[in-house]
Amino acid sequence: MVKENLTEIRARIKDACLKSGRNTEDVRLIAVSKTKPAEMIREAFEAGQTEFGENKVQEMCAKEEELRDLPITWHLIGHLQKNKVRKAVSVAAMIHSVDTVELAEEIQKEALRINKVQDILLEVNVAAEESKFGFRPEEVAGAAKAISQLPNVRLCGLMTVAPYTENPAENSVYFAELRKLAVDIQSENKDNISVCCLSMGMSNDFEYAIAEGATMVRVGSLIFGERHYEK
Ligand SMILES: *Cc1c(COP(=O)(O)O)cnc(C)c1O
């Protein structure tokens, strides 16, 4: 099923790109494999998928170990605690969920220690939801400026998790706002800051995110099926 699902999602991404006059190559699919077994990741890899997203450091590292024979690119998309930065930096090609300057400073320390430059995105709580992590929109420019001083941290762009909604079209405004924020920061461009990557859109709203400029969409359940959490 994973293979068929991927084919379908890729077709939908292509379609959404066509409709908004964008190049298909400008939108990367991150397959969100959290809670799903390594075997399913292997299946997706065999169907041509190389980039995977996990929201827990522990789980990402365990799967990385199990699948080390495959050239997989790992993305950490969930909240990162300071005490897990070392492990996260050792595996993640990109950390999407940097939500404080202090966390970026911790990433700097660990990246320097292993002589790596860590790609990151700043998570923005665009809809100002109480339950969500992320910078408030008005904090992002200042944070980007501070983080751009860290030599082992490469700020690549912004990420958001839009609210859950029955009507995904409603999320277009949040995607547009994230894009505008990136464009504003980019146009100032005082400190060589580059925030071209926009990680936004999930299973129920990725086409709306693409229409608003997403360069990475994070799709889980449409590829791997619904997740079943232990109660
Ligand atoms: C789980 C998760 C996704 C994927 O969600 P689906 O609705 O299953 O596509 C995307 N981004 C983040 C941050 C997630 O935690």
The ligand as a Tripos MOL2 file, in Angstrom:
@<TRIPOS>MOLECULE
LIG
   15    15     1     0     0
SMALL
NO_CHARGES

@<TRIPOS>ATOM
      1 C1          2.6220   13.9840   12.5840 C.3       1 LIG1
      2 C2          3.1310   15.2040   11.9570 C.ar      1 LIG1
      3 C3          2.9620   15.4450   10.5790 C.ar      1 LIG1
      4 C4          2.1950   14.5150    9.6450 C.3       1 LIG1
      5 O1          0.8420   14.4760    9.9670 O.3       1 LIG1
      6 P1         -0.2230   13.7340    9.0070 P.3       1 LIG1
      7 O2         -1.4940   14.4230    9.3090 O.co2     1 LIG1
      8 O3         -0.2180   12.3090    9.4160 O.co2     1 LIG1
      9 O4          0.2200   13.9230    7.6170 O.co2     1 LIG1
     10 C5          3.5030   16.6010   10.0570 C.ar      1 LIG1
     11 N1          4.1810   17.4800   10.8280 N.ar      1 LIG1
     12 C6          4.3600   17.2900   12.1470 C.ar      1 LIG1
     13 C7          5.1150   18.3030   12.9350 C.3       1 LIG1
     14 C8          3.8440   16.1510   12.7560 C.ar      1 LIG1
     15 O5          4.0400   15.9680   14.0710 O.3       1 LIG1
@<TRIPOS>BOND
     1     1     2 1
     2     2     3 ar
     3     2    14 ar
     4     3     4 1
     5     3    10 ar
     6     4     5 1
     7     5     6 1
     8     6     7 2
     9     6     8 1
    10     6     9 1
    11    10    11 ar
    12    11    12 ar
    13    12    13 1
    14    12    14 ar
    15    14    15 1
@<TRIPOS>SUBSTRUCTURE
     1 LIG1         1 GROUP 0 **** ****
